[in-house]
């Protein structure tokens, strides 16, 4: 992951492909899922674009993720530490679909 883009306020952007089930992080370099149906990349330090009719944009709340990493159990208790992830709305200024 590109540490310069990650802040506690800015969620990490990911894409999930309904066609092949691949989940991948969005970076400044163009990326695609395993089957090529879903694609995306950052266009600046805040905004990203994606394409693919079967693409689902997701986010991970960094503050929640960082807390979970800090509170990660030392031993296997059957549960890991939870963090917040969410489906990004269909209309989102900072993560736009380009093939509508």
MOHU-V20169 format. One record per helix or strand of 3 or more residues. SS is the DSSP state (helix for helix, strand for strand). FROM is the first residue (numbers start at 1). TO is the last residue. If there is no record, write none. Layout:
ss from to
SS FROM TO
SS FROM TO
//
This chain:
ss from to
strand 12 17
strand 23 25
strand 39 42
strand 48 51
strand 55 60
helix 62 70
strand 85 87
strand 95 97
//
